[in-house]
Every structure is written in structure tokens, then in C-alpha cells.
Amino acid sequence: MTINLANFQLNAIKSLLESMDESYREIVLKSPTGSGKTIILTHFMDEYIKGHAKTVFVWLTPGKGNLEEQSKAKMDKYIHNAGTKLLADVMTSGFSENDCCFINWEKLTKKGNNALKDSERTNFLEWIDKAFNNGITFKIIIDESHQNFTEKSDAIIQLFKTDKIIRCSATPLVTKTAKLIEVSEEDVIAEGLIKKLLVINEN
């Protein structure tokens, strides 16, 4: 399935691609709910890996709602022959060149039913090491990043030894050292993707 991207989506993709060549380690995509954030990011990943061999994107999502499965499904729908994986696929076959891996934080950090067993956690680290040995570099995307500023999540990110972290949210936390790419609500409204919100003046 092909999709016609809105101008603000194309602009955001262009800005993301340009930011990958800049010195910023952290890039923040601030994009309103309903603006097609997942579509922007999946097209960005697809464009980036076309020109960068030996790259793997790891897309990290918060635990509720199976967001990683939804995001993977969208990429499979809109990007022809996308090399997408979930955590179970990584645990089976590891990381391959130009993979886009959608992983739920909870399955890596939380104890209980969703947690990896100690032996599986070791295997996950081994797959990362094998990827490094094959010359692969990781780029990290953190979905709904306002929910994921924790020591545990940071520890996971460190495993990938990445030089680029893209955090995305409608309400992100933006540090002084991050590059901010902002999709304005006005642009999204102008394209008809979301309706103008009523503002009540409380005077």
C-alpha cells in the first residue's frame, strides 16, 4: 500500500535525515497526536537505511497496548519489503543488516510474566555482540519518550552503544543538548489530519 505523505510529514522526514549527519546524539521529534508520527518515523527509517549499510534501527515502546506490534504492522503496511522484527524474532535469529526491530521495554526491564529469563537476557546480549562483530551500528528510536526516562531504560540504551537516539512524543522532555524537530499543530490542522481544538478563554 502506498500513502501520500503530507507536506509537514515530508519536512519532518527531511529534518530527521539531516539531523543524522549532525553532531547531536539526541534528536527529539515533537509531533501532535494524530499527525502520523509512526508514518513519519517508518518512512524516515526506510530512507536512512537505503543509504547506510550495516545499520539496524531499534524502536523501543512502553509496555501498554502492544504498541510495538502496532508500529511494526504500520511499517509492514506502508513500506514495501521492510525488514521488520519483534523481540521474539530477534531472540530467534538476531539482528541483520537494515533490520527495523520493534521492542517493548517491559519485556526487557520488568520482572514477571513479560520479562526475559536470565538465560534469554544473556542471549539478547549475545545477539547484540554478534551484530557488533558483523560491523552493525544501532540507531535507537524511543516512542512515547515522555514515559521512558528511567534508569532501567537508559541501561538498555547503553547496551547498543548508539551514537543517535531519536525520542518522539506529543509532549516530549527536551534537554538542552538535544536537537528539536517540531511538527506544529497548525500545519497538521491545515492538512486536515486533526481538527482545530476549541480554546475556552477563561477571563
Phi, psi and omega in degrees: 000131176260154182224138176274117182280143176288159182302318181293330176291316177298319179295320179294318178299315179300316180295320178297315180298318179295322182294333180293339179264359180264175189278350182296133173278323182251132177238132181246121174261110177259114187218129185298152173304131180094001184270358180081042182303316180295321178296317177302310186289322180292320177292323176299312180301316181298316179294320184294314185289340176299326183253005184222092177295161177064027177253140170232129173267134173244115184258112184257132181237155173292171194283334189276147169079011179051043182301326182295323179290322179295317181292318177299316181298323178293319179295319178299326183286320189261338182248116183292130178059034178293138179270075186262148178218152167258176182303319181300323179292319178298318182294336180274316190233359178078197181258131177243158181308132177067019171293150167239107189254123183257114189231135178274125179310315188303325184286347178254334190245338187263141173280152179119201189300326185271352186284150171289140173293160182306318181294322179290323179298320177298316179299322179299316178295323178295321178296322177297315180298320178298321178297315177301316181296335178270007177081015181278140172247143182258139170242136187250134170243129179246108181279146183049054191296339179294343180267357193236023175272080180225162178297322181296317181293322178297322179297322178295315180302320183299331180301329187272353177048046186276154174256359180219126175235122178253115178258135182227140182188159170284335181227067186282158167269123185246120177273163183294335184269359183268152172271125181260126171245117187241127172266121184280146178298326180298319180294321180292318178297319182297328179276355176082012181281326173228156181269153181297132179280140177283130179252122181266121180276114184261072177260000000 
